[in-house]
Amino acid sequence: MMLLDCFPVSSWTEKPLIPSGSSFILPAAGCCCLGLAGFFLFREWRKGVRLPEVEGLPSGGEIVAEVLKEHGVSSLFVLSGGHVAPVYVSAEQKGMRVTSVRHEASAVFAADATGRLKGLGVAVVTAGPGVTNTVTAVKNAQMAQSPVLILGGATSSILKGRGSLQDIDHVSVMKSTVKWHASPRSVRELRPVIERAIRECQTGLKGPVFVELPMDLLWPPSVVVKQMTAMMPKQSNRSLAAVATRWYLTRHLSQLFEGSSLSVPVPVRLHPAVDVRPNHRDVLSVLKMLQTAEKPVLVLGSQVVSDCFEESETLRLVKALETLRIPTFCAGMARGLLGGREAETDLVFRHRRGAALAKADLVILAGAVFDFRLQYGFSIPNRTPTVVINRSREQACMNRQPSKVCVCDPGAFLIRLAEEAEILLKRQKQEESCLSFSFSRSDSAWMAELKAAEEGRDREIYSVGLAVPSEKEKGKTTAADSKSSAAAGGTGHSEKMGEVGKPKSKSTETESKFVHPIKVAMEVNARLCRNSVIVADGGDFVGTAAYVVKPQRALGWLDPGVFGTLGVGGGFALGVKAALRADCVVWVLWGDGACGFSLMELDTFVREGMGGVFVVGNDEAWTQILREQQGILGESTACVLGREGGKTTRYDVVAEGLGAVGFLVEREQELGTALDSALQEAKKGKCALVNVRICSSNFRDGSISV
């Protein structure tokens, strides 16, 4: 059949190439093939089986670790497994920090956080379920555009598809979640493949890459040869089958370790790096649009800080924003870019973004897109000119066609825009012409309007957090009671607020003896400093905190991103501590639902001697879902985490069982002391969890996003 497949059907059905009766061609061809195979086997039999010389050759694990070290990798996140053990053992021997986590997803989440903060994160997981356990975390990294390298183990290359332990097609599982993938077939392919993988995840539109590493490429060559030799028939067995088996296995070993010299790696085709530098004409075009704008708005997304790994790069971007003086709304990792600076008060706004976009006469999205967070572009009138600066044209044009698309790095674009604007101003001053462009928007009517809205919203929020329930209100309900009544999460869908987070009245805002979530956020915010990094992992509790908590540094706020994944907390916190200096204080804001995904990583913190403050907002429910579900469907099915009899889950006791320090807070008066104590423990290198029982609130009524 193989021979027949080489010819078109018509060539042997309509016009036979050989006369009728000459159908001996197939048996003849088969005999020829068998004859050739016999010749090669006879030759191997005559000269004997020659195993490759592997003495003194480095293991594949050593090669992989060496490449990682050359690219500045200082930490790996792993969950141990026999398939990949040589990689992390060699990494530790070369001075890299190897952090062993309790779940493979946490390894990737930790690498994600490190990648955001340092430019590259590496996770090493074993084959089969080790790889499949990472899928959600890898997809989260892909949608957050995080540079992450996932090294996944695999069975020996000779056993692929033969029913070996944990043998699956890893690439088919991972390819839809990664930017690039590879599976090297020999030891000398390891270096170029890993080098290209690192390059792929760091250039253009950043994202995760996956490299499958068969274990016979990683373990010491002498061990692999010894084990495979043990599988061979004995030399005394000179049968055709025995000779064929020895020849096949020996040839496989030669392909693994020999061929070309290991000192000259096989070349891997490299695609040209994507140019993300700003186009000069695009910069001038946007500058011209700014000259005529009276009510501009700038929205910053995570992409704008994707290269702010060094303080110098951050300062250049901050200086550009201070020069342009455009009213700015920050989202994702851009939160805190101007944190702790005077310009933050003048330029950065956190509230009433929808109203500002509706009134603006120019909207610039730098690293942000028209997705659900901007109501798919519908929050901006069609007549309003829009500029989208993004590393991806596809993302820039999502849901709405902008007036101007600039495909480049958003941070670099803003820096160039500020430089060109300064040149323009200097030229105008030299010509003594009437200035057609000015940065002095601080006292403009537009800026004053936005500031008034910001201050008014702040007063509303803080009035809720500072409100002290009366003794009568304190006795009315408990958090557990509120989850089993129609009052859960607010007053239900029929009384839904017109605007998310707008308080109705003090009497309906809180009727619980426990702590209001806004108060928790206010107390946390009061204890932040320039060395603080906030990890946000939760739904309603984290969404509430986002209105109040102000990061004090660039890359000082890490949340999952557009995928909205719960469970990033433990892994992200590990990545932060591994990436930043020892005096960094990591604050994890955990919803009580979300903390269940990675609570066991407190054990990792304790083993690694890492300090951190974990604040659990415990209202005993999946509140963000419960609020709308109960309002619309009338049932709290599957949303209640509380237990009968008013008993709450003691996350603080769980923390103590894992070796951390635990605090339980049930009254507002206890909160400040508990947070101070937890912070002191964190500064000593210890891990502390504060389990805060929070009351139900309608603060974010109507905030569910689908």
N, C-alpha and C positions, 0 to 999 in steps of 0.2 A: 504493500500500500504506500510506503514512503516513496518508492520509486515512481509509482503512478501519480502521486501527488505533485510530482515535478513537472508534469505535462498538462496542458489544457485538455479538457474532456474531449473536445472535438478532434484532437490530434490522434487519438487512438480509437475513437468510435466511428468517425466519419471517414477518415483516411488513415488506415492502419499504417504504422511505420514499418512493420515487418509482415511478411506474408502469412496467410492463414496456415495454421499448423505449426507455427514457430513460437508457441506460447512458452517455450522453455526459458525465456529471458528472465523471468522472476526467479526460478530456482537457481539459474546461473548466477544472477546478481547476489543472491544470498550466499552461494558457495564462495564467491569472490570475497565478500565481507568476512565470512568465517575464516577464509584462508589468510587474509591480512591480519585478523585478530590472532590467529594461531601463530603467524610469523613473529609478531611482537611478543607474544607470550613465550615462545620458544627462545627468543633472544634474551628475554629477562631471565628465563630459567638457566640459560647457559652462563650468563655473567653474574647471576645471583642478585638478590634484592639489596639495594643500597639506600640506607636511611640518610636523611640530610644531616649535615654537621651543624649542631645547634649549641655546642659548648660555648659559653661566654656570651651568647646572644641575649639581649634584654627581653623581658616579657612584654607582651602588648600592654599590660597594665602600667608598666613603667613608662612606656612611650606615651600613652594617653596622659598620664600624670605630668610628664615633662612638658608636653604641649600646653596643658592648662597653666602650669607655672609660668611658662614663657609669655603667656597672654595676661599675666597679672592676676590670675585667680588665686585667692588666698583662703577660700573656704568652700567646702562641699557639703551638701546635705544628702544623707543617705539613709536607706533602710537596708540592713545587711542582707546579703544573699550570695550563695556560692558562685553564681554566674559572673558576678562583677567584683568579687572580693579583691582581686589584684589591683583594681583601679584605686579604691579608697585606701588600701594598705600602702600602696606606693605613694599616694598623695600625702598621707600623714608622714611617711618617711622623708618626703621632700619639704616638709615644713608647713604644709597646708592644714588648716583646721578642718577636721572631719566631725560634723555634728550628726549623730545618730538619732533619728526621729521615731515617733511611734506609729506613723502612717505615711504611706508614700505620697498622698496628697499634700501632707504638711511639708514634705521635702521639696515639692515643686512650688508650693506657696512661699516657702522660705527663699528659694532660689529666685522667685518672682520679685520679692521685696529687695533682695540684694541686687538684682538686675536693674531695678528702678533707681536704686541709690548709687550704684557703682558702675553700671554699664554692662555687667554680665553676671548671671547667676547660674550655678551648675547643680543639677540634681542627678544622683546615681541610684538606680533602682534595679532590682533583679528581674528575671524573665517572667513571662506569663502574667499572673495576678499582680506582680509587682508593677508591671507596665500598665495594665488595665486600671489599676487603682489610681493612676495619675490623670485619667482622661479629663475629668471636670476641671482640675487645677490647670492643666495644660490649655484647655479651651479658654479658661479665664485669662491666662497669660496672653493668649492669642488676641482676644478682644481688647485687652488692656494695652496691647502692643509692647509687651515686656520682653527684653532680650534674655531668653532663658535657654540653656543647653541641657537637654535631657539625654542622659546616657542610660540606655536600657539593655539589660543582659539578654542573652539568647542561648539556646542549646548549641552544642558543638555543630559546626557547619556540616559535618558529615552525617549528622543525625537529624537534620531538618526534614520534617515531613514523615518521620519514621515512628512517631508515637513516643518521643522522648519526653521526660518530665517537663512540664510547663512550656512545651513547644507549641507556639501559635504563630500566625502571621502578624507580627507586631506592626509592621509597616502599614498594612491595610487598616488596622485599628487606629493608628495615629495620624495618618496622612491628612485627614480632613481637619485636624486640630493644630497643625504645625505649618510653618512657612516653608520648610525644607526638610528632607529626610534622607538618610543613607544607611547602607548596610555593607561595610567593607568585607572583602572576601579573603584578604591576606594581611599579614602583619605589616608589610610595607605600605599598605594602603591606609593604615591607621592615622599616621601623622597628617597627610594631606586632607583626609576626610574631616578630621577634627578641626583643622585650621580653616577649612572652608565653612564648616558648620558655625564656627565662631563668627566668621565674617558675615555669613548670611543673616544671623540673628541680630547683628549690630548695625547693618546698613539699610538704607531705604526705609521702608515701613517696617519698623522693628517687630520682632515676634519670636516665638519659641521654635526651636529646631530639635529634631529627634535623630539620634544615631543608635542603631541596633548593633550590639557588640557580641558576636558569638564567643562563647567561653574558651574555645580552643585557640582564639587569637589573643586572649588576655593572660592566660596562665603561663608560667615559665615553660619555654619550649621543651626543656628536658622532661618535664612532667607530662606534657602532651604526647611526646614521642614514646615515653615509657608506657603510658596507658594504651596508646594505639598499637604499640608493638605487642602488648599482651593479648590484643584481640586477634592478632595474625595467626594463621596456621604455622606449626613448627617448620623449620627449614628442612627437616627430614622428610616432610610430606611433599613429594614432587608431583602430585596429581595436578591435572589441568585446573581444577577448581581452586586448589590451594595456591598454585602459582598466580592465578588470576586475582585472588583475594589479596595476596601479598603485594602484587603489582599495583592494584587499585589504591590500597591504603598508603603505600609508599609514595605513589604519585601525589596523593592528596596532601601528605606531609610536606612534600617538596613545594607544592603550590602555596602552602601556608607560610613556610619559612625561607624558601630559597627563591630560585628564579633570578631576579635581579638582585644586586647587592642591597642589603638593608640600609646601607649608608646613602643610597640614592633612591628615595621613595618614588613610587609610581606617581606620575602626574595626574592631578584631578582637574578637570576643566573648570575654570573659574569664570563666572559671568562678570561683566563690567559692573563696578559699584554704581549704584543709583546716585545720581547727582542731586543732592537736596539743598544746594546753595541757592539763595534767592536770585531771581532774574532782575537785572537792573531796571529794565523797562517796566516790570510789574511794580517795583518799588516806587518808581516815579508816578505811575498811574494811580496807585493808592494814595500817594502824597497829594496828588491833584484833587482827588475826591475829598481828602481831609481839609483842604484849603477852603472848600465851599460849605463844609458841614458845620451846622450850628449846634446840633444835638447828637454827636457821635456816641456810640457805645462799643466797648471792646469786651468780648467774652473770651477768656483764656481757658483752654482745656489742658489735659495732661501732657499732650505732645509738646507744649511750649517749654516744659522743663525736662524733656527727655534727655538732654545733654548737659544738664546742670549738675555734673558730678563734682566739679571743683568750685570753690568759693569765688574764684575769679570770673568764671562763666556766669554764675548767678549774679554777681555785681554788675556785669555788663548788661544783662537783661533788665535788672532793676533800674539801672541808670537810664536805659532806653525808655522804660515806662514813665519814669519821673520826668523825662524830657518831653515826651509826647503829651502827657497830662490828659489822657482820654479817660472818662469814667469807665471803670473796669469791674467786671464780675468774674470771679475765679471759680472754677469747678475742678473736681478731681484732685490730682496732685498739684495743680497750680495754686490751691489754697495755701496761704502762708508765704507766698513768694515775696510779698512786701511786709511780712509779719514783723512786728516790733519796730517798724520804721515810721517816721513821721508821714511819709507819703501814703501809708496805709489808710490813715484817717482821711486824707484829702482825696484819694483816688479810688480806693477799693470799696465796693458796696456788696452787701450780702442779701439784702431783702428787696422785694418789689421788682425783681428782674423782669418779669412779664410786662409790668406796666411801663418800665423804661424802654423795653424793646418795641412796644407798641407806639411809643411817642418819638422814638429816635428817627433822625433823618439820614443816618448811616450806621450800619451794623457791621462790625468786623469780628469774625470768628477765627481765632488763632488756636488751632488744635482742637476746636470744638466742632460738632457737626449737628445737623438738623435731625436729631433723633428724638426719642420720647422726652428727653430732658428739656428740649426746646419746643415741645409740642409739634414735632415733625416740621417745623418751620412756620406753622400757622400763627404763632404768637407775633410774627412780624408781618406788617401789611405788605401786600404785593408791590406797592409803589415805592417801598423803602429800598434804596440801594444796599446790597449786601456783598461783602468781601469774605471769602473763605480761604484761609491759609492752612494747608494740610499736606502731609507727606504723600497722601493718596488722592488721586483725582476722583476715584470712585467714591470714596468717603466724602469728599468735598461736595459732590453733586447729589448726595443722598437726599431724597424726598423733595428737594427744591433746587432749581437752577440758580446759582448765585449770579450777581451782576459781574463779579470778577472772581476768577479762581487762580490761586497762586500755589503751584505744586512745589513745595520746598519745606525746609524746617521752619516752623512758625517762630521759634525763638530767634533764630538767625535773621529772619525777615524783619522782625520788630527792631532788632538792633540796627540793621541797615536803614530801615525807615527813619529811625531817630537821627542817624548820621546825616542822611540826605536832608531831613527837615532843618537841622542845624546849619548845614551849608546854605540852604535856601534863605534862612533868616539873615545870615551874615552877608549874603549877596545883596539882599534887599536893604540892609542897613548901609552898606557901602554906597549903594546907588541913591540913598536918601529918598527912597520911594515910599509911597503909602503902603504900609505892610498889609499884604493880602492874606497873611497867615500868622497866627500867633498861638503860643502854647498857654497863654494866660486864661485858662478856663476856670480857675479856682473860684473866681468871683462872678462867673457868668450866671445868668438866670437858670440855665439848664443844670449846672452843678448845684446851685442852691435848691432847686426843686428836688433833685435826687437826694441831697443831704437831709432835707426836711422829711422825705418819705422814710429814709433810713433811720433817722432818730425817732420818728414816731413809731415805727415797727419795733425798734429796740425797747422803747418804753412799754409797749404792750407785752412783749415777751418777758422782760424783767419784772414787770408787775405781777405776772403769773408766778414766776419763780420765787419772788419775795413774799407772796401772799401767805399768811399763816392761817390755816383753817381754824375755825372756832371749835371750842370743846364739843359743841353740839354736832358739828360736822364730822369731827374726828370719830365719833361713836356710831356714825350712820352705816358705813360699809367698810369692808376690808378688800384687799386686792383679790383674794380668792372669791369672795362673794360677787365682786363685780364681773368676774368671768362667767358666772352662771346666771347672770341676770340680763335684762334688756339694756341695762346701763353700761354694759361692757364697752370700753373704748370710746365712750361718748354717748350720744343720745339716739344713735341709730340713723339709718339712711333718710328717714322722713324729715329729720331736722338737720340734714347735712349742711355744712357751712358753704357759703358762696366762694370763699377763698381758703386754701389750705393753711391751717395754722392760725387762723384769726379767732381769738378767744371770744366766746359768746358773753359770758358773765362770770363773775367770781363764784356765784352760787353753783353753777353747773360745771365749772372748770375742775374742781376737785372736791371730793367728799370723803377722803380716805385719811386714815391715821398715819399712813406711810409717807415716804418722801416723794415730792413731785419730781419727775424726770428733768425738768428745766433747772430745778435747784441743784440736782446732781451735776448737770453740765456746767452750771455757774461755778460750783465749788472746784470742779476739775480745772476749768479754765483759769481760775485764780492761782493755780499752782503750777502753771506751765512756765517754762523758761526757754531760752534760745537752744538749749540742748535737748528739748523734749520732742519726741516724735509720737504722733497719735496714730494708732491702728484702729480703724473703724470696722466692726464686724457685727452687724445686727440689722434689724428692720426699724421698728418704731422708735426704740430707744436711741439708736444711732441717728436716725432721721431728725429726732428732736434735738439731740446734741449738736448737730451740724448748724443749727440756727445760732448757737451760743459759743461753742468752742472755737477759738481763734488760734490756729497754729502760729508759732513764733519764728518759723524758719522755712526756707524753700525745701520742698520735699519733706515737710513736717506733718503731712497728712496722707496716710495710705489707706485707701479703701479698695474693694475688689474691682471697681470700675463698672463699665456698662453692662457686664454680665450679671451683676448683682448677686454673686455667689456668697452664700453663707458658709462659714467655716474657715475663713482665711486667717482668723485672729492668731491662733497659736503659731502657725507657720510664718506669717508676716512678722510677728514679733521676734521670732528666732532670726529671721533674715536681717532685721534692723540691727539687732545686737551684734550679729556677725560682721555686718558691713561698716558700722560706725564705731567710733572710739568708745572706750570703756565708760566715760562719764555721760554718755547718752542715756537719757531716761525715756524708756518706752512706756506709753500709756495705752492699754488695750481697752477700748470701750466695747463691751460685750453685751448683746442682748441675751436674755436667759435661754432663748431657743438656740441662738447661734453658738453659744459657748459649748453646747453639748457636742459639737462636731470636733473640737480640738482641745477640749479641757485636759486630756491626757498629756498634752505637750508641756504642761506644768512640770511633769516629771523630767522632761528634757531640760527645761530651764534649771531645775535643781541640780541635775547631774552635771550640767555644763557650768554651773556657778554663775549663771546670768541673773541679773536683777531686772525686775519689771513690776509695774502696777497694773493689775487686771481689775477693772470695775465692771461688775455685773449688774445691769439694770433688771431686777427680778420682779416682773409683774405676773408671773405664772401663766403666761399665754403667748401664743403667736399673735401678738396684738395687731400688727399691721394687716394681717389677713382677717382676724376675728372681727375687727371693727366693721368692715364692709360686708363680710359674709353674714354676720348676724343681722346687720341692718337690712340687707336685701333678701337673704334666704331664711332668716329667722332662727337659725340654729348655730350653736357653737361647736359643732362636730369637728373633732380632730384638732381643735385650736387651743384647748385648755391643758396647761401643764401643771396646774395646782392639784392637790390631793384632798380627799375628803377630810373633814375635821379641821380645816384651816392650816394643815401642816404644809410647810414650804420645803422645797429642795434646798438642802444646806450645801451650796457650792463651796462655802468657806470650809466646811468640814472635809469635803472631798480634797480641797487644796492642801489642807493639813495632812491628810493621808498620803499625799504625794510628796510631802516634804517641804511644802511652801508654808507661808504664814497666812492665816485666814481671819477675816473680820466680818461680823454680821452687823448690819445697820438696819434698824427698824424705825428709828425716829430721826427727824431732821437734826436734832441736837447732837446726835452721835456721829453725824456724817463728817464734819470737819476734822474731828480728832482721829477718826479711822483713816481718812485719806492722808493726813499728816504722818501717822504712824506707818502706813504702807509705803509712803514716799521715802521715809527714812530707812526702811528695810531695803528698798530697791537700791538706794545709794550705797548700801553696804554689800551689794552684790547678791541680795536675796530676792526671792520671788514672793509677792504678796497679792492676795485676792481679797477684794472688798465686795461682799454680797449685799447689795442695797435693795431692800424691798421698796419698790416704787408703786405709787398709786396709779389708778387708771386716769386717763386724761383724754379730752377731745381736742387737744392742741393740734393734732395732725389729722383730724377728721377729713376724709375724702382724699387722702394722699396716696392711696394704692395706685401702683403703676402697672398696667398690663398692655 
